[in-house]
């Protein structure tokens, strides 16, 4: 006799990647979407590329309904614009921080001599 438990499986991780090129499209485009292992790969690729990851399960559910390669629907413009604005601000802060860090490193009296 096999023993069973009523422990539910944890929900599968989901991810959607967007690209927005103002010169070539009117709206952000879904460039990748998936769940489980595919979602993990999307997230790993974003992390490796230094792309900020926004965790918003409700928005992911909505964006996951858009076919890969298609622009997001007009109903999501405002929400996605707010997320992109946040991401751009975070990326700029990170860039400024790294520039300041590099400048301090160059001017540090503790530089290693090669």
LINCORNOR-V940266 format. One record per backbone hydrogen bond with DSSP energy under -1.0 kcal/mol. NH is the residue of the N-H (numbers start at 1). CO is the residue of the C=O. E is the energy in kcal/mol with one decimal. If there is no record, write none. Layout:
((NH & CO & E) (NH & CO & E))
//
This chain:
((15 & 34 & -2.4) (17 & 32 & -3.1) (19 & 29 & -2.2) (24 & 21 & -1.4) (25 & 21 & -1.8) (29 & 19 & -3.1) (30 & 70 & -2.5) (31 & 17 & -2.7) (32 & 17 & -1.2) (34 & 15 & -2.1) (36 & 13 & -2.6) (38 & 35 & -1.3) (40 & 36 & -2.1) (41 & 37 & -2.1) (42 & 38 & -2.2) (43 & 39 & -2.6) (44 & 40 & -2.5) (45 & 41 & -2.5) (46 & 42 & -2.1) (47 & 43 & -2.5) (48 & 44 & -2.7) (49 & 45 & -1.9) (50 & 47 & -1.3) (51 & 46 & -2.9) (60 & 56 & -2.5) (61 & 57 & -2.1) (62 & 58 & -1.7) (63 & 59 & -3.0) (64 & 60 & -2.6) (65 & 62 & -1.1) (66 & 63 & -1.8) (69 & 30 & -3.7) (70 & 67 & -2.1) (72 & 28 & -2.7) (76 & 73 & -2.2) (77 & 74 & -1.4) (80 & 76 & -2.8) (81 & 77 & -2.9) (82 & 78 & -2.0) (83 & 79 & -1.9) (84 & 80 & -3.1) (85 & 81 & -2.4) (86 & 82 & -2.0) (87 & 83 & -2.6) (88 & 84 & -2.9) (89 & 85 & -2.1) (90 & 86 & -2.5) (91 & 87 & -2.8) (92 & 88 & -2.3) (93 & 89 & -2.4) (94 & 90 & -2.5) (95 & 91 & -2.5) (96 & 92 & -2.7) (97 & 93 & -2.6) (98 & 94 & -2.7) (99 & 95 & -2.5) (100 & 96 & -2.4) (101 & 97 & -2.7) (102 & 98 & -2.7) (103 & 99 & -2.2) (104 & 100 & -2.5) (105 & 101 & -2.3) (106 & 102 & -2.2) (107 & 103 & -1.7))
//
